[in-house]
Amino acid sequence: MRLLPILTLIFLGTLSAFAQNNTIAAGEKLSYSASYNMSGLLTELAQVTMETSEVKTSKSTLLKLKCTAATYSKWDSFFKIRDLYESYVSPKTLTPFLYNRDISEGGYEKFMKYKFNHKTRTVASLKRKKRSDGTTWEENTSVKIGASTRDLVTTLYHIRNLDIHKASIGDTQNFTVLFDNKETVVKVKYLSKETINTALGKKECYKLGISLSNSNVLKGNSDNLLWLTADENKVPVYAKFKISVGNGELKIKSATGLKH
């Protein structure tokens, strides 16, 4: 069960060129509960956290976008998850420069690093996996990407800078995400505006439908839904997803440090 990739694929929207960042600031923190259908009952299994911070380098100041997922301690003996996804981006445009993925799920361990070169439209990829005998192996690859291809984490945040209020009901958009050194095409459809109850109160939201081309990660064309607050922050507050082995949902628990 890959919580963060699932989270990402249902948090995606209409993407174009790297736009000005008017929504995301350092110091924001969003927390979610992740539930999964077990024996016909939705059961809270894990917490997902998304947070931002400022990072200064010798040449520039970057915005760090960090996402983590962890099963609650009572479920660790059943299937322990400790996942980290992070991206270092331009604070002005959210253009990604470096991406790390470090996952540990039920004994399965994997690390990936992307270094983006937007001038050459290539990504220097490092993959590290743990063998069954405890040893590790590494693979270095150069991957060609499209002009608007992004990593998972950057895409999560990029949607919130989009002018969704200008879209019409039924509008769709295809875009590309790099995952496991492969570009995946995602289709997003704007379904409606809907007011729902959340931990942040009653919120008017944009309701989006998500589907994938040539992928078995998400199932169905109308079973994967996302609700974003219809305001300047466009906070993801609720999501429903269906995968090959069942279905689940994500609900926001808290949101602090919002820019607006």
C-alpha positions as CSV (number, residue, x, y, z in Angstrom):
1,M,0.0,0.0,0.0
2,R,1.8,3.1,-1.2
3,L,0.2,6.0,0.7
4,L,2.1,8.9,-0.6
5,P,1.9,8.0,-4.3
6,I,-1.8,7.5,-3.9
7,L,-2.0,10.8,-2.1
8,T,-0.2,12.5,-4.8
9,L,-2.2,11.0,-7.7
10,I,-5.4,12.3,-6.1
11,F,-4.0,15.7,-5.4
12,L,-3.2,16.6,-9.0
13,G,-4.7,19.3,-11.2
14,T,-4.4,21.3,-14.3
15,L,-0.8,22.0,-14.9
16,S,0.9,24.4,-17.4
17,A,4.3,26.1,-17.5
18,F,6.0,26.9,-14.2
19,A,3.8,29.7,-12.8
20,Q,4.4,32.3,-10.2
21,N,3.9,30.9,-6.6
22,N,1.3,33.1,-4.9
23,T,-0.1,30.4,-2.5
24,I,2.7,28.4,-0.7
25,A,4.9,29.9,1.9
26,A,7.5,28.5,4.4
27,G,6.0,27.4,7.7
28,E,2.9,25.7,6.5
29,K,1.9,22.3,7.9
30,L,-1.0,20.1,6.9
31,S,-1.9,16.8,8.7
32,Y,-4.2,14.0,7.4
33,S,-5.5,10.7,8.6
34,A,-5.3,7.8,6.0
35,S,-8.0,5.1,6.2
36,Y,-8.3,1.9,4.3
37,N,-11.1,-0.6,3.8
38,M,-10.4,-3.6,6.0
39,S,-13.1,-6.4,6.0
40,G,-15.7,-3.9,4.8
41,L,-14.9,-1.2,7.4
42,L,-12.9,2.0,6.8
43,T,-10.1,1.9,9.4
44,E,-7.6,4.7,10.2
45,L,-4.2,3.3,9.7
46,A,-1.7,6.1,9.2
47,Q,-1.0,9.8,9.4
48,V,0.2,11.8,6.4
49,T,2.0,15.2,7.0
50,M,2.9,17.9,4.5
51,E,5.1,20.8,5.6
52,T,7.2,23.5,4.1
53,S,10.4,25.3,5.3
54,E,13.0,27.7,4.0
55,V,16.5,26.3,3.2
56,K,19.5,28.6,2.5
57,T,22.3,27.4,0.3
58,S,25.6,29.1,-0.7
59,K,23.9,30.3,-3.9
60,S,20.2,30.8,-3.2
61,T,17.3,30.3,-0.9
62,L,15.0,27.3,-1.6
63,L,11.7,26.1,-0.4
64,K,11.7,22.6,1.0
65,L,8.4,20.6,0.5
66,K,8.3,17.6,2.8
67,C,5.8,14.8,2.9
68,T,5.8,11.9,5.4
69,A,3.5,8.9,6.0
70,A,3.6,6.7,9.1
71,T,1.3,4.0,10.3
72,Y,0.0,4.5,13.9
73,S,2.0,2.4,16.4
74,K,-0.8,-0.1,16.9
75,W,-0.6,-1.1,13.3
76,D,3.2,-1.3,13.0
77,S,3.2,-5.0,13.7
78,F,0.7,-5.6,10.9
79,F,2.3,-3.4,8.2
80,K,4.8,-0.7,9.3
81,I,5.1,2.3,7.0
82,R,7.7,5.0,7.4
83,D,7.9,7.1,4.1
84,L,9.6,10.3,3.3
85,Y,9.2,12.4,0.1
86,E,10.8,15.8,-0.3
87,S,11.5,18.3,-3.0
88,Y,13.7,21.4,-3.0
89,V,12.1,24.1,-5.2
90,S,12.2,27.7,-6.2
91,P,10.1,29.7,-3.8
92,K,8.9,32.0,-6.6
93,T,7.9,29.3,-9.2
94,L,8.0,25.9,-7.4
95,T,10.4,24.7,-10.1
96,P,12.0,21.5,-8.7
97,F,15.8,21.1,-8.4
98,L,16.2,18.1,-6.1
99,Y,13.8,15.4,-5.1
100,N,14.3,12.6,-2.6
101,R,12.1,9.5,-1.9
102,D,13.0,7.2,1.1
103,I,10.4,4.5,1.8
104,S,10.1,1.7,4.3
105,E,6.9,-0.3,4.0
106,G,6.5,-3.7,5.6
107,G,10.2,-4.6,5.2
108,Y,10.4,-3.2,1.7
109,E,13.0,-0.4,1.4
110,K,13.8,1.9,-1.5
111,F,15.6,5.3,-2.0
112,M,15.5,7.5,-5.0
113,K,17.0,10.9,-5.8
114,Y,16.3,13.1,-8.8
115,K,18.5,16.1,-9.8
116,F,16.7,18.2,-12.4
117,N,18.4,20.0,-15.3
118,H,15.6,22.0,-16.9
119,K,17.9,23.4,-19.6
120,T,18.7,20.0,-21.0
121,R,15.3,18.5,-19.9
122,T,17.0,15.6,-18.1
123,V,17.0,14.2,-14.6
124,A,20.0,12.5,-13.0
125,S,18.4,9.6,-11.1
126,L,19.9,7.5,-8.3
127,K,18.0,4.4,-7.2
128,R,19.0,2.3,-4.2
129,K,17.2,-0.8,-3.0
130,K,17.8,-3.3,-0.3
131,R,18.2,-7.0,-1.2
132,S,16.6,-9.8,0.7
133,D,20.0,-10.7,2.2
134,G,20.4,-7.1,3.7
135,T,22.8,-5.8,1.1
136,T,22.0,-2.9,-1.2
137,W,22.5,-2.1,-4.9
138,E,22.5,1.2,-6.7
139,E,21.6,2.3,-10.2
140,N,22.5,5.7,-11.8
141,T,20.4,6.7,-14.8
142,S,19.8,9.8,-16.9
143,V,16.1,10.3,-17.8
144,K,14.8,12.6,-20.5
145,I,11.7,14.5,-19.4
146,G,9.2,16.8,-21.0
147,A,9.2,20.6,-20.5
148,S,6.4,20.4,-17.8
149,T,7.3,17.1,-16.1
150,R,7.6,17.3,-12.3
151,D,8.2,15.0,-9.4
152,L,5.5,13.9,-7.0
153,V,5.9,16.4,-4.2
154,T,6.3,19.4,-6.4
155,T,3.1,18.5,-8.2
156,L,1.2,18.2,-4.9
157,Y,1.9,21.8,-4.2
158,H,1.7,23.2,-7.7
159,I,-2.0,22.5,-8.1
160,R,-2.7,25.1,-5.4
161,N,-1.3,27.9,-7.6
162,L,-3.7,27.2,-10.4
163,D,-6.7,29.4,-11.3
164,I,-9.3,26.6,-10.9
165,H,-12.0,29.3,-10.4
166,K,-11.6,30.0,-14.2
167,A,-12.3,26.4,-15.2
168,S,-15.7,25.2,-16.4
169,I,-17.5,22.1,-15.1
170,G,-16.3,19.2,-17.2
171,D,-13.0,20.7,-18.2
172,T,-10.1,18.1,-18.3
173,Q,-6.4,18.4,-18.5
174,N,-3.6,15.9,-19.0
175,F,-0.1,16.3,-17.4
176,T,3.0,14.3,-16.6
177,V,4.7,13.2,-13.4
178,L,8.0,11.4,-13.1
179,F,7.8,8.3,-10.9
180,D,10.2,5.4,-10.7
181,N,12.0,6.9,-13.7
182,K,8.9,6.8,-15.8
183,E,6.6,9.6,-17.0
184,T,3.0,8.9,-16.0
185,V,0.1,10.7,-17.7
186,V,-2.7,11.8,-15.4
187,K,-6.1,13.2,-16.4
188,V,-7.9,15.5,-14.1
189,K,-11.6,16.5,-14.5
190,Y,-13.3,19.4,-12.8
191,L,-16.6,17.9,-11.6
192,S,-18.3,20.5,-9.5
193,K,-18.3,22.8,-6.5
194,E,-19.4,21.2,-3.3
195,T,-19.7,22.2,0.4
196,I,-18.5,19.6,2.8
197,N,-17.8,19.3,6.6
198,T,-14.2,19.0,7.5
199,A,-12.0,19.3,10.6
200,L,-11.4,22.9,9.5
201,G,-15.1,23.6,9.4
202,K,-17.7,23.6,6.6
203,K,-15.8,24.4,3.4
204,E,-16.9,25.1,-0.1
205,C,-14.6,23.0,-2.3
206,Y,-13.6,22.3,-5.9
207,K,-14.4,18.6,-6.6
208,L,-12.0,16.9,-9.0
209,G,-11.9,13.4,-10.6
210,I,-8.6,11.7,-11.3
211,S,-7.7,8.9,-13.7
212,L,-4.4,7.5,-15.1
213,S,-3.4,6.3,-18.5
214,N,-1.7,2.9,-18.8
215,S,-1.4,2.4,-15.1
216,N,-2.8,0.0,-12.5
217,V,-2.2,2.3,-9.5
218,L,-5.7,3.8,-9.4
219,K,-8.8,2.0,-10.6
220,G,-11.8,3.3,-12.3
221,N,-12.6,6.7,-13.9
222,S,-15.0,8.0,-11.3
223,D,-13.8,6.3,-8.0
224,N,-10.8,8.7,-7.3
225,L,-12.0,12.1,-6.1
226,L,-10.4,15.1,-4.5
227,W,-11.9,18.1,-2.7
228,L,-9.9,21.4,-2.5
229,T,-11.0,24.4,-0.6
230,A,-12.4,27.0,-3.0
231,D,-10.3,29.9,-1.7
232,E,-6.8,31.4,-2.1
233,N,-5.1,28.5,-0.2
234,K,-6.8,25.6,-2.1
235,V,-6.1,23.2,0.7
236,P,-6.7,19.5,0.0
237,V,-9.2,18.6,2.7
238,Y,-10.7,15.2,1.5
239,A,-9.9,12.5,-1.0
240,K,-11.4,9.1,-1.9
241,F,-9.3,6.5,-3.8
242,K,-9.6,3.0,-5.3
243,I,-6.6,0.8,-5.9
244,S,-6.3,-2.8,-7.1
245,V,-6.6,-4.3,-3.6
246,G,-9.3,-2.0,-2.2
247,N,-10.3,1.5,-1.4
248,G,-9.7,4.2,1.1
249,E,-9.8,7.9,2.0
250,L,-7.8,10.8,3.3
251,K,-9.2,13.4,5.7
252,I,-7.5,16.6,6.9
253,K,-6.9,16.9,10.6
254,S,-5.2,20.2,10.9
255,A,-3.8,23.1,8.9
256,T,-1.4,25.8,10.3
257,G,0.8,28.4,8.8
258,L,-1.4,29.1,5.7
259,K,-0.4,32.1,3.6
260,H,-3.9,33.5,3.2
